[in-house]
Amino acid sequence: MDTEGSNSHASQKIELPAPTAWPVVLAFGLTLVCAGLVTSAAISILGALLSITGAVGWFREVLPVESREWEPVVPEEIAIQTSRRTVERVTVIGSIPRAWLPIEIYPISAGIKGGLAGGAAMALIAGLYGIASGHGIWYAMNLLVAGFYPAMEAATVTQIESFNLLRFLVAVPIHLMISLLVGLLYGTMLPMLPRHPIVLGGLIAPLLWSGLIYFGLAFINPVMNGRINWFWFVASQVAFGIVAGLVVTVQERILTRRNVPFMARLGIETPGLSPEHGEERGR
């Protein structure tokens, strides 16, 4: 009789872990511990007490025996049916249901090419400035790495004009890295304004970051800020923007895949996305 009663009881209810609020207490305590690091030690102490209390309370809920409770089982009949005779196919390439901007983008290679070309144009303008001003071709390069050498703030103009192998090995990677990053940014940004890409990339963007560098350097390193010829600096940035923008815009665009389902972008064959085998054979 007892066995039949237990079976009847089990058929009507299901055993589940008992709900508990101790994990919330533990999480709140740990939050207070971290908040006290930047506010007050008393908050960290309170958080530690709550964390210990929450951990002990949580452990007592699961050790040595996990707390469980019985929940009633509500029977429900689920009928899965459809009126369709075949699997509906999702259109991956074709009409776009809504506007995706931009519809076409440049590949990563376009940004790399634009960054390298723009970096070469910038270096050329910097070299021309060094020759025209009489400072030499190494002057602009040494100013580029001046932030990594605090002693250069007290250096004379003659010392900045001279060639230094260590500075050269530092300046070249920095210049290449910045050029490539900005080139990749151009490849992403220029499709947003397809009607005026050169105005955006060759004039607006260089003027914006030149202004940010000018005002930022005035506070960070005012000595080096006074040694930069800002007319030539802006000219080199505009040259970078125009050349990089032209190189990027002449590259062939590709369709953006944001409207393609995620599983299709992963290359996984799924029902509803891949064509029927009979359709492939018929083609």
N, C-alpha and C positions, 0 to 999 in steps of 0.2 A: 504493500500500500504506500509506503514511504517513497519507493522508487517511482511509482506512477505519479505521485503528487509532485515530486521534484521535476519529472519530465514535463508535466503539464505547466508547472511554474516557469521552466526554462523556455517552453514554446511560446509563452505569452510575453516574456520580458527578455532583455539582453543586458549582460553585465558590461559596464563601461567604467573607465577611470573616474574617480570622484573629482568634481571641480575644486580648485583651490586658488586662493588669492596670494599665496606666498611668493610665486615668481614675480608678481607685480611689486611686492614689497622689496624683494631683492634688487630688482632693476632700479627702483626709485632710490634705494640706498646707494647703489653704485653711482648713480647720477649725482647725488649729493657729494659723494667722495671726490669726484672729478671737479664739480663746481667749487668745492672748497679750496682747490689748489690755486685758484685765481681770485678768490674772495676772502674767506676767513677759515682758520683752522677749526673753529667750532662747527662749521657746516660739514667739514670732512669727518669730524668725530661723530656727529649725528648720523651721517650717512653710513659710517662704519658700523654703528650699533644697529641701524636698520638692516644693513646687509647681512650681518651675523644672525639677526633674528629671522630674517627671511630665509636664509640658507638652512638654519636649524628647523624652522617650521616646514620647509619644503622636504627636507630629508625625512622628517618624521611622518610625512604623508606617504612616502614610498618605501621606507625602511622600518623594520625588517620585512613588512608585508605591505604591498601597495593597497591604498584605500580605493575601494571600488563600490559601485552602487548599481542597482537594477533599474533599468528604464523600460517602460512598456513599449512593445512592438506594435506599430499600427500597420496592418496589412494594406497594401495598395497594389492594384492591378495596373501594370504598365503595358500598354499595347503599342508596339512600334509598327507603323504602317505608312505607306506612301502611295500616292496616285501616279507617280512617275514610272514610266516603263524602263527608262535608261538613266544612267548617272549624268547629271548636268555638268557640262564642261565650263570651266572658268577661262575667260579670254585673257591670256597673259600678255600678248603683244597685239595691239590693235587699238580700238577706240578707248580713250581714257574717260572713265565716268565723271571725273571732276578735274579741275585744273591743278596740275602739279607744276610748281615753279621752282627752278627752271625745268622745262621738259628735256632739254639737252644740256649736257655738261661736258667739260673738257677732261680728258684722261689725266692721270697723275704725271705721265711723261710730259704733258704740255706745261705743267707748272715747273717741272725740273728744268726743261729747256729755257723757259722764260726767266727763271731765276739765275741760271748761269749766264745767259746773254745780258740780263740787266746788271749783274754783278761785274761783268767785263766792262760795260759802258760806264758804270760808276767809277771803277778803278781808272779808266782812261781819263775821265773828267778830273779826278783827284790828281793824277799825274800831270795833266795840263796845268792845273792850278799851281802845283809845286814848281813847274818850270817857269810859268809866267810871273810868279811872285818872287822867284829867286831862292826859295827854301829847299828846292830839290824834290825828287820824286818820293823820298822816304818820309817826308814831313807828315803827310796825311795818314800814312800807315802807322807811324809812331803815336799820333794823336788817338788813333782807334784803340790802341792797347794801353793808353795812359791810365785807364781805370784799374788795370791789373798791376800797375807799378806806382804805388803812392809816392815814391821818391822822385818821379818825373814832374811832380808839381813844382819842385824847386829847380828843375833842370833848365838850362839856358836854351835859347833858340838853336844855337850851334849843336848842342847835344841832341835835340829833337830831330834836327835835320840829318844827322849821321845814321848810317846803316848799322843795325844790330841784328845778328842772326837769331837770337832768342826771341826778340820782338817780332821778327819776320815769321818765325814758326808759330807764334801765337796769333798773329794778325790774319794769316791766310785761312786757317780753319774757322776763325770767327766770321770773317767776311763771307766765306762759302756757306757756312751754316745759316747766317742771316739771309743771304741771297736766296738760298733754296727754300727756306721757310716762307719768305715773302712771295716767291714765285708760286709755291703751292697755294698760298692764300689768294693770289691773283687767279689761278685756275679755278678756284671755287667761287670767287667773288664776281668776276667779270660777266658770267652768264646772267647775273641778276639784273644787269643793265645792258642788254644787248644792243641798244641803239647808240649808246655813247660809251663804249668800253675804254677808249683812250682818254677821254675826259676824266673818267673815274680813276683809272689806274695811272695815268701819266701826269695828272695835275692835282686833283682833289686829294687823293690818298697821300702822295708825297708831301704836300703842304701841311696836311694834318699831322703826320708823324714828325715832320721837321719842327713844327710848333711845339709839340709835346717834348721833343728832345731839347729844344732851346730853353723852355721854361723849367724843365726838370733838371738840366745840367746847371742852370743858374743857382740852384739850391744845393745840388749834390757836389759839384766840383766847379766853383766859380772861376778858379784860376785857369783851368783848361777851357772853360767856356769863353773866356776872353781871348784865347789864342786861336779860336776857330774862325775862319772867314765864312760867315753865314751865307753870304751871297753865293759863293762857290759850293758850299754845302748843299743849299737848296737846289742849285743847278745840277749837282751830281745825283740827288734824289729824283729830280724830275727826269733826268736822263735814264735812270734805272726804270722808273715807272713807264716811260714811253716805250723803251726797248722791250722790257718784259711784257708789257701789254700787247705790243705788236706781235711778238713771237707767240704768245699764248693764243691770240685771236685767229692766227692763220692756221692753227692746228685743227684737225678734223674733230668734230664733236661726236659724242656718243649719247644714246638715249639713257636717261636716268632710269634706274631700276627700282625707285621707291614705290611705284605702283604695282610692282610684281610681288606676288605673295612670298612670304619669308621662306617657306619650304621650297619654292621654285628657285629662289636665289641660292639656297644651299645645294641645289642640284639633286634633291631627293625626289624620287618618282612617287607621286601620291595619286590616289583616285580623285578624279575631277580636275586634275591639273595636266596630266599627261594624256596624249591621244590614245584612242583605242588601238589595239594591235591590228584589228581588221582595217581600220582607217589608214594605218601606215602602209599596210600591204596593198590597199587599193590605190594609193598614190604612187 
